[in-house]
Amino acid sequence: MQSGNRSTRKIAFVSPHCVLDYASGAATATRDGLHVLSEQGFQCEAFCGTRFDALQDGLIQDSLAQRGERYEIRKAKIGPYEGRLLYTTDGKLPVTLFENVSTSGGSMSAAQAQAFLTGCDIFLRRNRPDLVWTYGGDPVAVAVQRLAKRLKIPVLFTLYNFAYGDRTAFEAVDCVAVPCEFSRRYYLERLGLACQVLPVVVNWKAAQAPNRSPRFLTFINPQDIKGVYVFARIARELARRRPDIPLLVTQGRSRPDALNAPELGLVPHLAGQFPIETGCGGRNIITMPFAPAPRTFYPTVYSLTKLLLMPSLWYESFGLVAAQAMLNGIPVLASNRGALPETIGDAGFLFDVPARYTPETPEVPMAEEVEPWVETIIRLWDDAEYYEHWSRAASERAQQWHPDRLAPIYREFFSRITHQPGPPLVPKKVAQ
């Protein structure tokens, strides 16, 4: 590893988690970061498994084909294991995929895991990167870190969630990066983990809607953790008071029937699915399944979105869809949990959700508890001058995540990572 004023030249993302998982915020942030580094002259590539965060079974070939990506398959005999490697690219990023039986988020078999690690060893010895970039706390992911350390390659761990409850996942890493100050403080206090803040790059080309026709209040990914029960009460109040305000719900990682749970009370209001041309027919919700081609999916969503709802009940480590909406001039209405206040700042609307509502409490809030949300939605919908003010504020704040602005930060950050005498852990008693 080179340090000082000399840049790291070769960076490899290595993980059993698939960097081409387009529904994963961690994978998206990693890909976009690698693209920025490539533009800065770094040589970047990836060797990873085909494990997606979602639990639905599938094949990586189907995912690639649905997005129109070309790939090459080669048989790979690794010891007694006979498998296949897929070679593809994401833009200019070369990606080698160790094919799992399924893209489901479950664990690899023992034979697969051993073969994958052997493949990682071959890849690292052959390519000799200056830095391994990785994430994941499962046994195979931790084994990747230890393998890199044995080969004397520094390891960067990017931490995009709050799921880690012990220090073992970080004992073989040299640097841990988090996307926000909230995450840095959280892990310092919880684990005594000394993280560094590395802002998330937002891919303008992938998220910007070239032709906007905003006409929906949009909610992305109706899961418990994303606040589907809070959304349900807001939707029911709007259906009662302002049925002229149409709602667009996109599937994301959620089940296709996520809105049909009887306790949500939304079934009578559902108008149907995309395409929008079906109209609302006097009802106020349109549902839209997640598309396998994010290059068109997100621009389509944001082109139709006037306001974005983000009533998350868990700690968001950044809030990528909030940033993507803001770069399109879309005002965001969000809960004040996790890093959302840090992301949205004073360029959107933050609301308190009573602490008793958590991802583990499937309960629709009372009408009075979402009244501030509803009142703000109605004012933004009706008052063009008020809407325009907040639309400009959103666009201006989003500039901080533009690749051009973050490129020198990434170049400097990745140029100075080097071997450390121990993991980035401090005694808990000094955490503050």
Protein Blocks (a to p, Z undefined) as FASTA:
>chain_A
ZZhjbccfbdcdddfbdfklmkbmklmmmmmmmmmmmmnopacdddddfbdfbfbdcdfk
lmmmmnopacddddddehjbccddddddehjaccdddddfbfcfbdcdfklmmmmmmmmm
mmmmmnopabdcdedjbfklmmmmmmmmmnopacddddfbfkbfbfklmmmcfbdcdfbf
klmmmmmmmnopacddddddddfklmmcfbacdfbdcdehiafknopmmmmmmmmmmmmm
mmmbccdddfklmcfklmmpmklopmmmpnbdcdfklonnopabdcddddfblklmmmmm
mmmpmbdcdfbfbdcfkopmlmmmmmnopacdddfehjllmmnmmmbccddddfklcfkl
ccdddfklmmmmmmmmmmmmmmmmlmmmmmmmmmmmmmmmgfklmmmmmmmmmmmgccdf
bdcdddfklgZZ
